[in-house]
């Protein structure tokens, strides 16, 4: 999984194809990401103690990571990632198009 929290991604397929958003959460075990503003659903809540009148709650659902592509922070294009070793031995994600390192993420 090369996508990290706070990355900007673009959706490749489905209803939200072409939309961009920030990764709010990464689910490593499921290979899914939660992207701000993408894959919204309306969840209908029944009347309950918390929602005395019932409610419709807008909620993002996680997307499979295969449906998104990372957007480069330097050239602003969706790109594949190359992993490079930095001088200090850490692994840095690098844009395959402009060769610049991609945002820090988490
Ligand atoms: Zn780039």
Backbone and ligand atoms as CSV (ligand in chain L), in Angstrom:
chain,resi,resn,atom,element,x,y,z
A,1,UNK,N,N,0.857,-1.209,0.000
A,1,UNK,CA,C,0.000,0.000,0.000
A,1,UNK,C,C,0.883,1.245,0.000
A,2,UNK,N,N,0.823,1.988,-1.078
A,2,UNK,CA,C,1.695,3.157,-1.180
A,2,UNK,C,C,0.967,4.452,-0.873
A,3,UNK,N,N,-0.333,4.342,-0.667
A,3,UNK,CA,C,-1.110,5.546,-0.367
A,3,UNK,C,C,-1.189,5.729,1.137
A,4,UNK,N,N,-1.022,6.947,1.552
A,4,UNK,CA,C,-0.998,7.252,2.975
A,4,UNK,C,C,-2.012,8.320,3.321
A,5,UNK,N,N,-2.254,8.421,4.617
A,5,UNK,CA,C,-3.169,9.442,5.115
A,5,UNK,C,C,-2.683,10.825,4.672
A,6,UNK,N,N,-3.644,11.687,4.324
A,6,UNK,CA,C,-3.380,13.066,3.888
A,6,UNK,C,C,-2.888,13.188,2.447
A,7,UNK,N,N,-2.752,12.063,1.752
A,7,UNK,CA,C,-2.451,12.134,0.327
A,7,UNK,C,C,-3.678,12.639,-0.423
A,8,UNK,N,N,-3.438,13.246,-1.587
A,8,UNK,CA,C,-4.542,13.567,-2.480
A,8,UNK,C,C,-4.608,12.477,-3.539
A,9,UNK,N,N,-5.811,11.962,-3.756
A,9,UNK,CA,C,-5.966,10.909,-4.757
A,9,UNK,C,C,-7.066,11.290,-5.736
A,10,UNK,N,N,-7.046,10.665,-6.893
A,10,UNK,CA,C,-8.112,10.831,-7.866
A,10,UNK,C,C,-8.780,9.472,-8.050
A,11,UNK,N,N,-10.106,9.497,-8.196
A,11,UNK,CA,C,-10.859,8.257,-8.352
A,11,UNK,C,C,-10.843,7.846,-9.813
A,12,UNK,N,N,-10.549,6.578,-10.070
A,12,UNK,CA,C,-10.383,6.104,-11.444
A,12,UNK,C,C,-11.665,5.547,-12.043
A,13,UNK,N,N,-12.510,4.963,-11.225
A,13,UNK,CA,C,-13.688,4.310,-11.789
A,13,UNK,C,C,-14.867,4.447,-10.853
A,14,UNK,N,N,-16.027,4.094,-11.356
A,14,UNK,CA,C,-17.233,4.160,-10.544
A,14,UNK,C,C,-17.915,5.511,-10.676
A,15,UNK,N,N,-18.917,5.724,-9.847
A,15,UNK,CA,C,-19.725,6.950,-9.916
A,15,UNK,C,C,-18.902,8.207,-9.690
A,16,UNK,N,N,-17.867,8.099,-8.895
A,16,UNK,CA,C,-17.075,9.270,-8.538
A,16,UNK,C,C,-15.821,9.411,-9.390
A,17,UNK,N,N,-15.765,8.726,-10.514
A,17,UNK,CA,C,-14.572,8.785,-11.366
A,17,UNK,C,C,-14.207,10.229,-11.673
A,18,UNK,N,N,-12.939,10.553,-11.529
A,18,UNK,CA,C,-12.465,11.894,-11.830
A,18,UNK,C,C,-12.444,12.822,-10.633
A,19,UNK,N,N,-13.124,12.436,-9.567
A,19,UNK,CA,C,-13.129,13.285,-8.368
A,19,UNK,C,C,-11.820,13.168,-7.627
A,20,UNK,N,N,-11.438,14.279,-7.024
A,20,UNK,CA,C,-10.246,14.280,-6.191
A,20,UNK,C,C,-10.620,14.474,-4.743
A,21,UNK,N,N,-9.817,13.931,-3.876
A,21,UNK,CA,C,-10.068,14.149,-2.460
A,21,UNK,C,C,-8.860,13.781,-1.640
A,22,UNK,N,N,-8.939,14.164,-0.383
A,22,UNK,CA,C,-7.844,13.874,0.532
A,22,UNK,C,C,-8.125,12.573,1.267
A,23,UNK,N,N,-7.113,11.769,1.429
A,23,UNK,CA,C,-7.264,10.506,2.143
A,23,UNK,C,C,-7.387,10.796,3.644
A,24,UNK,N,N,-8.520,10.392,4.200
A,24,UNK,CA,C,-8.759,10.633,5.616
A,24,UNK,C,C,-8.249,9.467,6.440
A,25,UNK,N,N,-8.400,8.281,5.870
A,25,UNK,CA,C,-8.020,7.088,6.617
A,25,UNK,C,C,-7.575,5.988,5.672
A,26,UNK,N,N,-6.639,5.196,6.096
A,26,UNK,CA,C,-6.163,4.067,5.297
A,26,UNK,C,C,-6.455,2.793,6.070
A,27,UNK,N,N,-7.068,1.838,5.386
A,27,UNK,CA,C,-7.338,0.540,6.007
A,27,UNK,C,C,-6.394,-0.478,5.385
A,28,UNK,N,N,-5.239,-0.626,6.002
A,28,UNK,CA,C,-4.209,-1.476,5.420
A,28,UNK,C,C,-4.650,-2.929,5.227
A,29,UNK,N,N,-5.355,-3.460,6.204
A,29,UNK,CA,C,-5.738,-4.875,6.134
A,29,UNK,C,C,-6.696,-5.150,4.983
A,30,UNK,N,N,-7.521,-4.158,4.646
A,30,UNK,CA,C,-8.524,-4.351,3.593
A,30,UNK,C,C,-8.104,-3.751,2.259
A,31,UNK,N,N,-6.945,-3.081,2.219
A,31,UNK,CA,C,-6.551,-2.350,1.017
A,31,UNK,C,C,-7.614,-1.352,0.590
A,32,UNK,N,N,-8.113,-0.615,1.570
A,32,UNK,CA,C,-9.126,0.397,1.273
A,32,UNK,C,C,-8.710,1.740,1.830
A,33,UNK,N,N,-9.243,2.792,1.201
A,33,UNK,CA,C,-8.977,4.137,1.701
A,33,UNK,C,C,-10.282,4.902,1.818
A,34,UNK,N,N,-10.335,5.767,2.811
A,34,UNK,CA,C,-11.486,6.642,2.975
A,34,UNK,C,C,-11.067,8.006,2.449
A,35,UNK,N,N,-11.811,8.492,1.450
A,35,UNK,CA,C,-11.431,9.738,0.790
A,35,UNK,C,C,-12.492,10.793,1.043
A,36,UNK,N,N,-12.035,11.955,1.481
A,36,UNK,CA,C,-12.952,13.040,1.803
A,36,UNK,C,C,-13.796,13.421,0.587
A,37,UNK,N,N,-15.095,13.440,0.746
A,37,UNK,CA,C,-15.987,13.911,-0.309
A,37,UNK,C,C,-16.250,12.911,-1.416
A,38,UNK,N,N,-15.752,11.695,-1.281
A,38,UNK,CA,C,-15.918,10.699,-2.333
A,38,UNK,C,C,-16.673,9.493,-1.785
A,39,UNK,N,N,-17.536,8.933,-2.639
A,39,UNK,CA,C,-18.286,7.734,-2.255
A,39,UNK,C,C,-19.245,8.001,-1.088
A,40,UNK,N,N,-19.919,9.146,-1.181
A,40,UNK,CA,C,-20.896,9.481,-0.159
A,40,UNK,C,C,-22.114,8.576,-0.249
A,41,UNK,N,N,-22.640,8.224,0.884
A,41,UNK,CA,C,-23.945,7.573,0.906
A,41,UNK,C,C,-24.776,8.273,1.962
A,42,UNK,N,N,-26.075,8.215,1.774
A,42,UNK,CA,C,-26.965,8.697,2.807
A,42,UNK,C,C,-27.350,7.524,3.657
A,43,UNK,N,N,-27.098,7.658,4.933
A,43,UNK,CA,C,-27.461,6.597,5.851
A,43,UNK,C,C,-28.718,7.040,6.584
A,44,UNK,N,N,-29.725,6.197,6.543
A,44,UNK,CA,C,-30.985,6.555,7.209
A,44,UNK,C,C,-31.001,5.963,8.610
A,45,UNK,N,N,-31.132,6.833,9.587
A,45,UNK,CA,C,-31.165,6.373,10.966
A,45,UNK,C,C,-32.612,6.274,11.422
A,46,UNK,N,N,-32.930,5.178,12.055
A,46,UNK,CA,C,-34.265,5.061,12.642
A,46,UNK,C,C,-34.342,5.956,13.872
A,47,UNK,N,N,-35.570,6.227,14.259
A,47,UNK,CA,C,-35.745,6.988,15.499
A,47,UNK,C,C,-35.109,6.232,16.654
A,48,UNK,N,N,-34.355,6.922,17.442
A,48,UNK,CA,C,-33.698,6.282,18.574
A,48,UNK,C,C,-33.434,7.348,19.624
A,49,UNK,N,N,-32.817,6.977,20.678
A,49,UNK,CA,C,-32.493,7.954,21.722
A,49,UNK,C,C,-31.596,9.061,21.153
A,50,UNK,N,N,-30.656,8.657,20.309
A,50,UNK,CA,C,-29.756,9.657,19.738
A,50,UNK,C,C,-30.431,10.508,18.674
A,51,UNK,N,N,-31.346,9.897,17.923
A,51,UNK,CA,C,-32.029,10.602,16.836
A,51,UNK,C,C,-33.530,10.501,17.031
A,52,UNK,N,N,-34.079,11.356,17.884
A,52,UNK,CA,C,-35.506,11.240,18.233
A,52,UNK,C,C,-36.424,11.364,17.007
A,53,UNK,N,N,-35.987,12.049,15.976
A,53,UNK,CA,C,-36.821,12.215,14.787
A,53,UNK,C,C,-36.292,11.397,13.622
A,54,UNK,N,N,-35.373,10.498,13.897
A,54,UNK,CA,C,-34.709,9.817,12.802
A,54,UNK,C,C,-33.766,10.808,12.139
A,55,UNK,N,N,-32.978,10.368,11.198
A,55,UNK,CA,C,-32.054,11.302,10.550
A,55,UNK,C,C,-31.504,10.689,9.280
A,56,UNK,N,N,-31.037,11.567,8.398
A,56,UNK,CA,C,-30.278,11.094,7.236
A,56,UNK,C,C,-28.868,11.616,7.447
A,57,UNK,N,N,-27.932,10.722,7.463
A,57,UNK,CA,C,-26.555,11.137,7.716
A,57,UNK,C,C,-25.721,10.854,6.487
A,58,UNK,N,N,-25.008,11.887,6.047
A,58,UNK,CA,C,-24.141,11.723,4.894
A,58,UNK,C,C,-22.812,11.159,5.390
A,59,UNK,N,N,-22.337,10.147,4.707
A,59,UNK,CA,C,-21.205,9.420,5.238
A,59,UNK,C,C,-20.373,8.916,4.070
A,60,UNK,N,N,-19.064,9.042,4.185
A,60,UNK,CA,C,-18.204,8.469,3.151
A,60,UNK,C,C,-17.982,6.994,3.442
A,61,UNK,N,N,-17.880,6.214,2.369
A,61,UNK,CA,C,-17.534,4.802,2.508
A,61,UNK,C,C,-16.127,4.594,1.947
A,62,UNK,N,N,-15.386,3.671,2.528
A,62,UNK,CA,C,-14.041,3.414,2.004
A,62,UNK,C,C,-14.089,2.850,0.588
A,63,UNK,N,N,-13.086,3.177,-0.201
A,63,UNK,CA,C,-12.945,2.674,-1.571
A,63,UNK,C,C,-11.779,1.695,-1.626
A,64,UNK,N,N,-11.873,0.690,-2.489
A,64,UNK,CA,C,-10.697,-0.166,-2.685
A,64,UNK,C,C,-9.564,0.686,-3.262
A,65,UNK,N,N,-8.379,0.446,-2.808
A,65,UNK,CA,C,-7.243,1.278,-3.208
A,65,UNK,C,C,-6.980,1.167,-4.718
A,66,UNK,N,N,-7.446,0.071,-5.311
A,66,UNK,CA,C,-7.260,-0.117,-6.754
A,66,UNK,C,C,-8.106,0.871,-7.572
A,67,UNK,N,N,-9.053,1.525,-6.924
A,67,UNK,CA,C,-9.898,2.475,-7.659
A,67,UNK,C,C,-9.414,3.912,-7.561
A,68,UNK,N,N,-8.299,4.125,-6.889
A,68,UNK,CA,C,-7.777,5.491,-6.800
A,68,UNK,C,C,-6.324,5.530,-7.248
A,69,UNK,N,N,-5.886,6.711,-7.606
A,69,UNK,CA,C,-4.484,6.890,-7.959
A,69,UNK,C,C,-3.961,8.123,-7.235
A,70,UNK,N,N,-2.748,8.040,-6.759
A,70,UNK,CA,C,-2.144,9.151,-6.041
A,70,UNK,C,C,-1.903,10.339,-6.971
A,71,UNK,N,N,-2.204,11.541,-6.483
A,71,UNK,CA,C,-1.905,12.750,-7.245
A,71,UNK,C,C,-0.600,13.332,-6.715
A,72,UNK,N,N,0.314,13.590,-7.634
A,72,UNK,CA,C,1.636,14.102,-7.260
A,72,UNK,C,C,1.506,15.505,-6.683
A,73,UNK,N,N,2.242,15.750,-5.597
A,73,UNK,CA,C,2.171,17.071,-4.972
A,73,UNK,C,C,3.000,18.107,-5.731
A,74,UNK,N,N,3.856,17.652,-6.633
A,74,UNK,CA,C,4.682,18.599,-7.389
A,74,UNK,C,C,4.074,18.951,-8.740
A,75,UNK,N,N,3.750,17.930,-9.542
A,75,UNK,CA,C,3.256,18.228,-10.888
A,75,UNK,C,C,1.737,18.172,-10.966
A,76,UNK,N,N,1.070,17.807,-9.851
A,76,UNK,CA,C,-0.383,17.836,-9.769
A,76,UNK,C,C,-1.062,16.890,-10.765
A,77,UNK,N,N,-0.386,15.807,-11.118
A,77,UNK,CA,C,-0.981,14.813,-12.019
A,77,UNK,C,C,-1.103,13.481,-11.295
A,78,UNK,N,N,-2.126,12.704,-11.665
A,78,UNK,CA,C,-2.196,11.351,-11.089
A,78,UNK,C,C,-1.000,10.572,-11.600
A,79,UNK,N,N,-0.361,9.842,-10.726
A,79,UNK,CA,C,0.877,9.191,-11.139
A,79,UNK,C,C,1.107,7.871,-10.428
A,80,UNK,N,N,1.949,7.061,-11.025
A,80,UNK,CA,C,2.473,5.892,-10.329
A,80,UNK,C,C,3.650,6.346,-9.479
A,81,UNK,N,N,4.014,5.496,-8.556
A,81,UNK,CA,C,5.027,5.887,-7.580
A,81,UNK,C,C,6.245,4.985,-7.706
A,82,UNK,N,N,7.400,5.600,-7.614
A,82,UNK,CA,C,8.634,4.824,-7.491
A,82,UNK,C,C,9.136,5.009,-6.066
A,83,UNK,N,N,9.671,3.949,-5.487
A,83,UNK,CA,C,10.238,4.065,-4.154
A,83,UNK,C,C,11.750,4.238,-4.300
A,84,UNK,N,N,12.261,5.261,-3.655
A,84,UNK,CA,C,13.709,5.478,-3.717
A,84,UNK,C,C,14.262,5.565,-2.309
A,85,UNK,N,N,15.498,5.185,-2.171
A,85,UNK,CA,C,16.143,5.302,-0.868
A,85,UNK,C,C,16.797,6.667,-0.763
A,86,UNK,N,N,16.489,7.366,0.308
A,86,UNK,CA,C,17.113,8.671,0.535
A,86,UNK,C,C,18.492,8.465,1.147
A,87,UNK,N,N,19.234,9.550,1.226
A,87,UNK,CA,C,20.598,9.493,1.753
A,87,UNK,C,C,20.632,8.909,3.163
A,88,UNK,N,N,19.598,9.209,3.936
A,88,UNK,CA,C,19.588,8.715,5.322
A,88,UNK,C,C,19.024,7.299,5.438
A,89,UNK,N,N,18.769,6.661,4.296
A,89,UNK,CA,C,18.295,5.287,4.325
A,89,UNK,C,C,16.792,5.141,4.349
A,90,UNK,N,N,16.069,6.240,4.528
A,90,UNK,CA,C,14.606,6.126,4.549
A,90,UNK,C,C,14.083,5.955,3.124
A,91,UNK,N,N,12.906,5.385,3.016
A,91,UNK,CA,C,12.303,5.158,1.704
A,91,UNK,C,C,11.418,6.342,1.350
A,92,UNK,N,N,11.658,6.890,0.182
A,92,UNK,CA,C,10.909,8.067,-0.244
A,92,UNK,C,C,10.069,7.713,-1.462
A,93,UNK,N,N,8.822,8.144,-1.445
A,93,UNK,CA,C,7.965,7.935,-2.620
A,93,UNK,C,C,8.278,9.026,-3.637
A,94,UNK,N,N,8.451,8.604,-4.862
A,94,UNK,CA,C,8.824,9.555,-5.902
A,94,UNK,C,C,7.869,9.438,-7.079
A,95,UNK,N,N,7.510,10.598,-7.638
A,95,UNK,CA,C,6.619,10.639,-8.795
A,95,UNK,C,C,7.343,10.085,-10.008
A,96,UNK,N,N,6.687,9.173,-10.760
A,96,UNK,CA,C,7.342,8.619,-11.942
A,96,UNK,C,C,7.351,9.598,-13.101
A,97,UNK,N,N,6.520,10.657,-13.003
A,97,UNK,CA,C,6.467,11.623,-14.103
A,97,UNK,C,C,7.485,12.735,-13.937
A,98,UNK,N,N,7.467,13.399,-12.772
A,98,UNK,CA,C,8.368,14.545,-12.620
A,98,UNK,C,C,9.565,14.227,-11.734
A,99,UNK,N,N,9.619,13.001,-11.197
A,99,UNK,CA,C,10.754,12.529,-10.383
A,99,UNK,C,C,10.909,13.257,-9.045
A,100,UNK,N,N,9.899,14.023,-8.665
A,100,UNK,CA,C,9.984,14.726,-7.382
A,100,UNK,C,C,9.432,13.836,-6.274
A,101,UNK,N,N,9.941,14.027,-5.060
A,101,UNK,CA,C,9.358,13.287,-3.937
A,101,UNK,C,C,7.909,13.721,-3.707
A,102,UNK,N,N,7.108,12.800,-3.277
A,102,UNK,CA,C,5.691,13.100,-3.062
A,102,UNK,C,C,5.413,13.281,-1.587
A,103,UNK,N,N,4.657,14.356,-1.301
A,103,UNK,CA,C,4.216,14.759,0.042
A,103,UNK,C,C,4.597,13.809,1.174
A,104,UNK,N,N,4.564,14.261,2.350
A,104,UNK,CA,C,5.031,13.455,3.445
A,104,UNK,C,C,4.020,12.403,3.858
A,105,UNK,N,N,2.746,12.763,3.846
A,105,UNK,CA,C,1.738,11.827,4.328
A,105,UNK,C,C,2.024,11.443,5.759
A,106,UNK,N,N,1.639,10.230,6.126
A,106,UNK,CA,C,1.929,9.787,7.497
A,106,UNK,C,C,2.369,8.348,7.469
L,1,ZN,ZN,ZN,4.985,14.645,-10.298
